[in-house]
Amino acid sequence: MSICIKDQIQNMNIVIGCTVGCAYCYARNNVKHYHVTFEPLFDNPGSVDLSGINWIVVGTMTGVQSRKVHTEPEWAWSLADQAHALDIPVFMKEDLVPTIGDENMIQEMPEEFNKVLEVQRSW
């Protein structure tokens, strides 16, 4: 007997996603996820196929290694522009503030998250 994971999780309150740090990592991932976290950005992600994606999260390296990795603002903007062209919400993590500035931060949530937050507020 086989069990389809999609059948098991479709009514659960979870998000499935993956984390990628470079264009190669994203390109070799053939599975489409509900969200993708692009962090830390080690290089320009280039043009990415965001079909089937509901949300992207963008961040940079934090902690001790952060001094060794430099994320260009253009890389974050490229991802945001590509996502917005497909009406995909973008969430930039706070660690990007020094890179792009607090006034430029985008912190959008997918509609699915907003619905969950509304329910939780009623508790």
C-alpha positions, 0 to 999 in steps of 0.5 A, a space after each residue: 500500500 502506498 501513501 501519497 503525502 499530498 493527501 496526508 497534508 492537504 488539510 494541515 496547517 503547514 508550509 512546505 518549502 526549501 532553502 537555496 543559496 545560489 542559482 545552481 542550488 535552485 536549478 537542480 531542485 526539480 520539486 516545486 514548493 509552496 515557498 522558496 527561501 533564497 538565503 544566504 545569497 552567495 551569488 546572483 540568482 539570475 532568472 529563476 522559474 517561480 511557477 508554482 511558488 506562492 511566496 519567496 523569502 530573501 535573506 543574507 548570511 548572518 552570524 560569524 560567517 556574515 563577514 565573509 559573504 557579501 550580498 549585492 542589493 541587486 540580487 535581492 531586487 532581482 528576486 523581488 522583481 521576478 516574484 512581483 511580475 508573477 504576483 508572488 509576495 516577497 518577504 525580505 528578512 531583517 538581515 537585509 536592512 544593512 544591504 538595502 535599507 530599512 525604507 526599502 524593505 518588503 515584507 509581504 505575506 501570502 494570503 494563506 498566512 494572512 488567513 491563518 493569522 486572522 484565525 489565530 487572532 480570534 483565539 
